[in-house]
Amino acid sequence: MLFAGPRGVGKTTTARIFAKSLNCVEGPNSLPLSKNVNYVGKLPLSRSIDVIEIDGASNRGIEEIRSLREGVKYSPLHGRYKIYIIDEVHMLTQEAFNALLKTLEEPPPKVVFVFATTNPTKLPTTILSRCQRFVFKRLSVSEITSRLRTIADKEKIKITENALHYLAIRADGSIRDGESILEQLASFIEGEVTEEDVFKLIGFLGNDFYFTLLNKILTVDLSKVIVMLNKGIEDGADPVEIYR
């Protein structure tokens, strides 16, 4: 199984949820995990010995895959399946992919592989052809805003709707980035977080700046455009963000 999509959209989290659901005593079903009182592995997944997570970026060589191939020979200890989650699988070396291919061609009956990647084009076709592929898309601004509002309310973080909106825009489809920025704001801002606080943290100059800049560009006032751009960069804005 292959989960492909941009970073921070929930590929690894979904893989963990899938792994836990797969090991339900009564078999996978449509009920949320909170309703499945008889699932195996009530412990957090990080403590489940039947769910093995591997970072493909730092464990990318053939020796690591050989060790994995040795491990798949053994049956799961507690769950119904032994599940290997390989994150950033595209970072594996060609030799590692070749070593993994044999196991994918003839997988043990109680072993499931879940691959996660931000760049599926780097995977060999021999690997892709043996995977069921699921594409994850960037989250919309409204989806990220809704999720961050839920988190803010739960954690008792006071933040305005405008601040959440601009934070969600800056997250660029990644809920993980949005949560990270919200955590930073909650740590450094006393009282209610406003859109100005978000602008300062992410280097966003505000709508007035961009409207004025656009007006100078349309009127071909290039000297003022250069002055505004330099001032924006001096104020801490990222040139790439200004371009976007």
Secondary structure, DSSP 8 states (H G I E B T S, - for coil): -EEE-STTSSHHHHHHHHHHHHTBTT-S-SS-GGG-TTBS--S-GGG-TTEEEEETTTS-SHHHHHHHHHHTTS--SSSS-EEEEEETGGGS-HHHHHHHHHHHHS--TTEEEEEEES-GGGS-HHHHTTS-EEE-----HHHHHHHHHHHHHHTT--B-HHHHHHHHHHHTT-HHHHHHHHHHHHHH--S-B-HHHHHHHHT---HHHHHHHHHHHHTT-HHHHHHHHHHHHHTT--HHHHH-
